[in-house]
Amino acid sequence: MKGGVVTIECNGEHISLLLDQIVQAKVVLSHVKWVNNEKVRITVSLNDMMQVWKYMKLHKVNGRIVKKVGPFFWLKRMKKRKFFVIGFAIFLFLLFFFSSFIWYVDIEGNEQIPDKHILSILQKERIYPGQLKVGLPNSDELQRKLLKRIPNASWIGVRLEGTRIIVTIAEKKRVDSIGEKKLVRKPVNLIAKKNAFIMDVRVFHGNPVIKVHDAVKKGQLLVSGAYGDATTPSKGPIVGAQGIVLGEVWYQSEVVVPLQYVQNEYTGEKKRYTWPFVGQFVLANPFQTPKPYARSVLMRRISAINIGKYQFPLGFVRDDYWSVKQVSYTRNHPDAIALGKKRARLEMNNTIGPEGRILTEKVLHQRVDNGKVYLKIHFDVVENIAQEKPILQGD
């Protein structure tokens, strides 16, 4: 069907003779359907249609075209609708043209860094409304450049969604700002919550009674909430102790890593549901299956209606359910040790908080038992050991 095919309804007394001659002439009939003894419908290519009409006249068989399919007929119909075709082509061109530009630059995650500062830096890196997508720099290279220009950011992510560039900023947590958040006057002392070796003392209010390189024990007074002599810190006006005392502390962490493990993997099958939403309400169809697979991962994308800078509280929610299956794997001994050390490091970072850091780590003991790797790891860390203790009358 290069040009198209036609379905012809033939009516006459010599239908059988007509079909025999058509077949002998090696004309391909893609479909033959008898309506009655004197009427049949045949489907032939556009190139063979004139030859079939010749045989129909020869055998005095009447015919009419009942169906026409193919690009030839489609183009013929389009010629009658020139303005529609031209308008549709212009629409597609404009849609493609305008979707090739960046129209919005959104900044998210920043609290201390002003939007104007970030936008000015992005403009120097050729990221601004009206910029062609083909002129955008590589995302990894752009992230490295932005981190150099914005030292207060610990991580910067850049992603492209349609005609929108979204820049996500993760700001560094400053120790000074952490202390400022705690500047609430309370009648408290700061004591050591564990044995440690003092590495740094940052006092915002109160009287420090220890210094760097001192060894302290759990419960020992670090910063007095009263301004007085260092030997008698309890004498003086009570102002409340506020500050951060960083101390070197030692931990032992035990981790168990199985050599056999099960992991979910995507099968490639996906089922998509699209629902309209108004405000916080999603108008889902109750007759559609919400979970089409036994195991699946849901990825939701919300598209709100935007006109200029205004975003309306309505649009569409697209739920993609990706089918997953459980696959069993076996990891070797070195990989299990590396994974165990990584898990212990993450757990330790959560334990010591944002002010702390890991100095050294060392595996003290490792063994394999019942298909599992057991690790005992020693950590040497620096963390904030200061803990508030209320000042009671008579202390």
Secondary structure, 3 states (H helix, E strand, C coil): CCCCEEEEEEECCCHHHHHHHHHHCCCCCCEEEEEECCEEEEEEEHHHHHHHHHHHHHCCCEEEEEEEECHHHHHHHHHCCHHHHHHHHHHHHHHHHHCCECCEEEEECCCCCCHHHHHHHHHHCCCCCCCEHHHCCCHHHHHHHHHHHCCCEEEEEEEEECCEEEEEEEECCCHHHHHHHCCCCCCEEEEECCCEEEEEEEEEECEECCCCCCEECCCCEEEECECCCCCCCCCCCECCCEEEEEEEEEEEEEEEEECEEEEEEEEEEEEEEEEEEECCEECCCCCCCCCCCCCEEEEEEEEEEEECCEEEEEEEEEEEEEEEEEEEEECCHHHHHHHHHHHHHHHHHHHHCCCCEEEEEEEEEEEEECCEEEEEEEEEEEEECEEEEECCCCC
